């Protein structure tokens, strides 16, 4: 990683992390990750995407190679949105909100030269495979590929694979969106690691949600 990239990351994350960061342990989002992963907690909408309609908190965990373009875990991470229970989790709403999020992120980091209006995302529901335990009806698994420009290191087009689970928790009265993100092929080891993080998260919250993994297209 060159000096310019390090400075960009330092400036960006110093501005990105809200006051919630100092009190991360007080935010009851039990997102655990393997050794060597680091993370942040920020408000939703974040300061880089103020046009998002979602309201809540985001907790993020980055793989060790997140900002190393030569790493097999480059730009691989998981995040969870804990939102107001009333938030609409319809597919078209999630597509819009995720696009606003990544467009704002790219513009904030990469500058005005990145044509964020050309970013695209199409999510599709992940159908339950035969022979597997049926998921609760309230939980929706979707997957898709975000065509965007990775702004931190390469500033080049990237196809970012996304796996999302969304559900409403009637116990603590929140809506959740859990995402695994990586440009790596679905059979790479990083996906196994991220799905394990998701599995452990789903076990730790007081809601009837699935623990099995879906696969990105």
Backbone torsions as a table, in degrees:
resi	resn	phi	psi	omega
1	UNK	NA	126.4	-177.1
2	UNK	-81.7	172.6	-176.3
3	UNK	-62.8	-39.8	-179.9
4	UNK	-59.6	-44.8	-179.9
5	UNK	-63.4	-42.1	179.7
6	UNK	-61.0	-42.8	-180.0
7	UNK	-65.9	-41.5	178.1
8	UNK	-59.9	-46.5	-179.4
9	UNK	-63.7	-42.6	-178.3
10	UNK	-63.0	-46.3	-179.2
11	UNK	-66.4	-42.9	-176.9
12	UNK	-63.3	-50.0	-175.5
13	UNK	-72.7	-25.9	175.5
14	UNK	-67.0	-31.2	178.4
15	UNK	-87.7	-25.6	-175.7
16	UNK	-74.3	-40.8	-171.2
17	UNK	-76.5	124.5	-178.3
18	UNK	-83.1	-175.3	178.6
19	UNK	-62.2	-16.3	179.2
20	UNK	-63.0	-26.4	-176.7
21	UNK	-58.9	-40.2	-177.6
22	UNK	-67.7	-17.1	-177.4
23	UNK	-122.4	33.8	-174.9
24	UNK	-57.1	-39.1	-177.9
25	UNK	-65.6	-19.3	-179.8
26	UNK	-84.4	-13.2	178.1
27	UNK	-86.1	112.4	-171.8
28	UNK	-79.2	65.6	174.3
29	UNK	-121.3	100.1	-170.6
30	UNK	-78.3	65.5	-178.2
31	UNK	-95.8	98.4	179.3
32	UNK	-94.9	156.4	-178.4
33	UNK	-149.1	165.8	-179.3
34	UNK	-63.6	163.5	176.1
35	UNK	-58.5	140.3	178.5
36	UNK	94.4	-12.6	175.6
37	UNK	-85.1	141.5	175.7
38	UNK	-120.3	173.7	-175.6
39	UNK	-160.3	177.8	179.7
40	UNK	-141.5	160.7	169.4
41	UNK	-129.4	126.6	-177.5
42	UNK	-135.8	165.7	177.0
43	UNK	-81.3	149.3	171.9
44	UNK	-114.0	122.4	7.1
45	UNK	-76.6	146.6	177.1
46	UNK	-75.8	163.6	-177.8
47	UNK	-66.7	-17.6	178.2
48	UNK	-87.3	-9.2	179.7
49	UNK	-139.7	64.0	-175.3
50	UNK	-66.6	-15.3	-178.9
51	UNK	-82.1	-3.1	175.2
52	UNK	-61.9	143.8	178.6
53	UNK	-90.8	-24.9	179.5
54	UNK	-61.6	148.1	177.2
55	UNK	-131.0	127.0	179.4
56	UNK	165.6	-142.1	-176.9
57	UNK	-133.9	143.0	175.4
58	UNK	-117.3	132.8	173.1
59	UNK	-116.8	133.9	-171.5
60	UNK	-127.0	144.6	172.9
61	UNK	-133.9	121.3	-176.6
62	UNK	-97.6	135.7	171.6
63	UNK	-65.5	155.4	-176.7
64	UNK	-56.1	-31.8	-178.6
65	UNK	-95.3	18.9	-175.1
66	UNK	-47.5	-45.0	-174.5
67	UNK	-112.7	25.7	177.0
68	UNK	-117.6	106.0	-174.2
69	UNK	-65.9	-14.1	177.3
70	UNK	-91.6	-3.0	-177.6
71	UNK	-87.6	149.5	176.0
72	UNK	-70.4	-13.4	179.0
73	UNK	-110.5	23.4	178.1
74	UNK	-56.5	132.3	-179.8
75	UNK	49.6	40.7	178.0
76	UNK	-110.8	126.1	-177.9
77	UNK	-163.7	168.5	175.0
78	UNK	-124.5	150.5	173.1
79	UNK	-148.4	155.4	176.8
80	UNK	-130.8	131.6	170.3
81	UNK	-95.3	123.6	168.1
82	UNK	-103.9	113.4	-169.2
83	UNK	-116.8	168.5	172.2
84	UNK	-57.5	142.5	-176.6
85	UNK	-61.0	-28.7	-176.3
86	UNK	-75.7	-7.0	-176.8
87	UNK	-60.3	140.8	178.3
88	UNK	-81.1	120.2	-178.4
89	UNK	-106.0	26.6	176.4
90	UNK	-63.9	151.9	-174.4
91	UNK	-55.8	-45.2	-177.5
92	UNK	-67.7	-29.7	177.4
93	UNK	-70.0	-44.2	179.2
94	UNK	-62.9	-43.8	177.4
95	UNK	-56.4	-46.0	-179.1
96	UNK	-63.6	-45.9	-176.8
97	UNK	-66.5	-40.2	178.9
98	UNK	-66.7	-38.5	177.1
99	UNK	-64.9	-43.8	177.6
100	UNK	-60.0	-41.9	179.7
101	UNK	-58.9	-53.6	-175.4
102	UNK	-74.2	-32.1	174.6
103	UNK	-63.4	-43.9	178.3
104	UNK	-64.9	-40.5	178.8
105	UNK	-60.9	-47.4	-178.5
106	UNK	-64.1	-40.6	-179.7
107	UNK	-67.3	-41.2	-178.6
108	UNK	-66.0	-37.0	-176.3
109	UNK	-90.7	-46.0	-172.6
110	UNK	-91.2	-15.5	178.3
111	UNK	90.6	-178.1	-172.9
112	UNK	-70.1	-15.8	-177.8
113	UNK	-71.6	-19.4	179.3
114	UNK	-81.0	124.5	-176.9
115	UNK	-85.3	81.0	-174.8
116	UNK	-67.0	-22.3	179.0
117	UNK	-66.0	-15.3	179.3
118	UNK	-89.9	-5.2	177.8
119	UNK	-65.6	143.2	178.2
120	UNK	-134.2	151.2	175.7
121	UNK	-150.8	128.2	173.6
122	UNK	-127.6	115.5	178.4
123	UNK	-97.3	144.5	176.5
124	UNK	-130.6	145.4	177.7
125	UNK	-65.3	140.4	176.8
126	UNK	-90.7	115.0	-178.2
127	UNK	-74.2	145.6	179.3
128	UNK	-71.0	129.5	178.2
129	UNK	-73.1	146.5	179.0
130	UNK	-63.4	141.0	177.9
131	UNK	92.2	-12.8	177.8
132	UNK	-92.2	156.3	177.7
133	UNK	-61.9	134.6	-178.9
134	UNK	-66.9	137.0	178.6
135	UNK	-79.2	152.0	173.2
136	UNK	-58.1	142.5	-174.9
137	UNK	-62.1	-26.1	-175.3
138	UNK	-75.5	-11.6	-177.3
139	UNK	-102.2	133.9	179.2
140	UNK	-120.1	128.0	175.1
141	UNK	-106.6	128.6	178.2
142	UNK	-132.9	161.9	178.2
143	UNK	-151.1	154.2	179.4
144	UNK	-174.0	179.5	179.4
145	UNK	-122.4	124.6	175.3
146	UNK	-88.6	116.6	172.9
147	UNK	-90.7	110.8	-175.9
148	UNK	-149.7	-174.2	174.9
149	UNK	-110.9	120.6	178.7
150	UNK	-71.4	116.5	-168.7
151	UNK	-92.8	-17.0	-171.0
152	UNK	-77.4	-47.0	-170.1
153	UNK	-116.8	-55.7	-172.6
154	UNK	-92.0	-31.5	-172.0
155	UNK	52.8	38.8	178.6
156	UNK	-122.0	158.9	177.3
157	UNK	-56.2	142.4	-179.1
158	UNK	-143.2	142.8	172.0
159	UNK	-102.3	106.3	-176.5
160	UNK	-98.4	113.5	179.3
161	UNK	-76.6	135.1	-179.8
162	UNK	-124.8	133.2	168.3
163	UNK	-118.1	125.4	-177.2
164	UNK	-126.2	140.5	168.8
165	UNK	-121.9	133.7	177.9
166	UNK	-129.8	144.5	178.6
167	UNK	-164.4	165.1	176.1
168	UNK	-111.7	130.1	-179.0
169	UNK	-98.6	108.1	-178.4
170	UNK	-80.2	-8.9	178.7
171	UNK	-79.2	-55.0	180.0
172	UNK	-97.3	-1.9	175.5
173	UNK	62.4	53.8	173.5
174	UNK	-129.3	159.9	165.6
175	UNK	-104.7	142.9	-178.4
176	UNK	-123.7	144.6	169.4
177	UNK	-132.6	117.3	179.2
178	UNK	-111.5	130.5	-177.1
179	UNK	-130.2	134.1	166.0
180	UNK	-105.8	131.3	-175.8
181	UNK	-133.3	133.4	176.8
182	UNK	-169.4	145.4	172.2
183	UNK	-82.1	-5.3	-178.1
184	UNK	-68.5	152.3	176.2
185	UNK	-61.7	148.9	-174.0
186	UNK	-60.2	-20.0	-178.2
187	UNK	-90.8	1.5	179.6
188	UNK	-75.4	156.5	-175.0
189	UNK	-60.7	-31.0	-176.9
190	UNK	-61.2	-33.3	179.2
191	UNK	-67.9	-36.5	175.8
192	UNK	-61.7	-42.4	179.6
193	UNK	-64.8	-45.1	-177.9
194	UNK	-66.8	-38.7	178.6
195	UNK	-67.2	-30.6	175.5
196	UNK	-68.5	-39.2	175.1
197	UNK	-59.2	-44.7	178.7
198	UNK	-62.8	-43.5	-179.8
199	UNK	-58.7	-44.5	-179.9
200	UNK	-67.8	-35.9	177.4
201	UNK	-63.7	-44.6	-178.6
202	UNK	-64.6	-29.1	177.6
203	UNK	-74.0	-22.5	-170.1
204	UNK	-93.9	-7.5	-176.9
205	UNK	-105.2	152.4	-175.6
206	UNK	-83.3	62.1	-180.0
207	UNK	-146.7	152.4	-179.1
208	UNK	-85.3	84.9	-176.9
209	UNK	-125.1	159.0	-175.9
210	UNK	-77.4	153.3	177.0
211	UNK	-111.5	-10.4	-178.7
212	UNK	-76.3	159.5	-174.7
213	UNK	-91.5	149.0	168.5
214	UNK	-104.8	170.6	-179.9
215	UNK	-125.5	136.6	177.5
216	UNK	-71.3	154.6	-179.8
217	UNK	-71.1	NA	NA
